[in-house]
Amino acid sequence: MTRRALVGLGLPVVLIALWWFLSAGSTSFFWPPLSAIVAAFPRTWTADPILHDVLPSIARLTAGYLIALAVGVAAGTAIGSYRTLRALCEPVLEFLRAIPPPVLIPVIALFAGYTGATTKIVTIALGCLWPILLNTVEGVRSLDEVLRDTARSYRLGRLTTLRQVVLRGSSPRIAAGARQALSIGVILMVISELFGADRGLGAAVVQFQRGFAIPQMWTGIILLGLLGVALSGLFRLVEHRTLAWYRGLRQAEREV
Amino acid sequence: MTSVALRGRLAHPALGVFGLALLVTVVEALPRLGLVDSRFLPPATDMIRELGDQLLLPEFWVAAGQTVSGWAVGLAIAMAAGIVVGVVIGGVPFLRAVTASTIEFLRPIPSVALIPLVVLIHGSRPESALVLVVYAAFWQVLVQVLYGVADVDPVVRDTARSYRFSRWTTVRTVVWPTAMPYVVTGFRLAASVALILEITAELIIGVPGLGRSIGVAQSSGAVTQTYALVVVVGLLGVAVNASARFVERRALRWHTSVRRDL
């Protein structure tokens, strides 16, 4: 355990130490000493910006992401289950998916201007929707026919079949989509704030950059990085628990 | 997308066309019937007409060329760097163990967090977009290559060693064929991520290209043009996805996941 921790933490510690010492005497405007950045951290992220920038950003991200998850899984299950519907939707989905999500921002801005929280949530939700939706469709499609038939011959109810067979069977694919959507969500959270000039984590970083408050800008970048890491860690935790049966299955298959 | 999905799509091309026609009809009908203000959503025919007008403008083609070349250069650099770094790190167990946590840390840093930094250093020149594109696409490739190298059959690896294959021969004949499908998957993912970042950089930072054209059109109130350009970017994305999938099938023609005669 200590060996593993040593191996895992070794390189980051070395890299941070390198950054610290190489930048120590730095007079470059863009690359301030790491010590200055660290010193700026607690001064920059006091209770007020955390309450008015960081938390609202995370709340918008969460709301948009959850909407995308609900809509994506529901629509994906429907599209995946009916051949005709799928054939009808496929080219349209293919096209909508191919539009880079940030391009939605100017379009949404046309409708409502780009100031309120709603437009940002809509942006995040629309961007996260496609990977979840398409992966759900694929997951539902790749379900074992025998499983479906078995559920039918056991006369499982529609809802039970949906919950126990369809959703459960496609959950590894859904999780893969949800993971992709998470990083797109973080990107859109930041970009949506770069666009509308108001508060939020992304907006704060740009404010620092425009005001040439370089160490503060760096603290913002680092905070965004930490947020990304924390979210993917949280995701892995949830995935680990909900897909425990799947890992067990794979393990058993390998041992045979 | 698997070959099964492909067959499913080809089974009902007429339905797919009908679906597209339905979308166009809805977009046409909503503003015409007054359900949506045409200042927000112009009728589909107006968008198509605007699209036709755009295709005649030299500025449009210049912007499209800037976007595509920025995308291609960034993708090529990310592919080369990702493959080299991936094969080197993946081939040496010690390096793999030591770098795992760092890669896990750097990968989720949203590349857009770097936007303020690149704006400061490069301004709205193409270099800004290039940095973002390479950073974002690099991780997609690297992680796939690492998976691929880890997938090499230990027996094959040991066989190569006992035949005293040189390091280079081992990479070429043992590691590369195993890693190839993963590399191609990395390419497909990186191709679309690179396009997203290229367009984003143009839209947000003002790097010349289609993204900037969209931003300009929107802020100057040219609604129809905004939509027409969004459609163009969408079609560009479809083209990127389709060609990446084509490359995938060509490059892996020998592989069991693509071959049908097995």
Interface residues (C-beta under 8 A of the other chain):
Chain A: V7 G8 L9 G10 L11 P12 L15 F30 R83 T84 R86 A87 L88 C89 E90 P91 V92 E94 F95 L96 R97 A98 I99 P100 P101 P102 V103 I105 P106 V107 A109 L110 F111 E138 R141 S142 S183 V186 I187 V190 I191 L194 F195 G202 V205 V206 F208 Q209 I214 M217 G220 I221 L224 G225 G228 V229 L231 S232
Chain B: M1 T2 V4 A5 G8 R9 A11 H12 L15 G16 V17 F18 G19 L20 L22 L23 R39 F40 L41 A97 V98 T99 A100 S101 T102 E104 F105 L106 P108 I109 P110 S111 V112 A113 L114 I115 P116 L117 V119 L120 I121 S192 L195 I196 I199 T200 L203 I204 G211 I214 G215 A217 Q218 V223 T226 Y227 V230 V233 G234 L235 L236 G237 V238 V240 N241
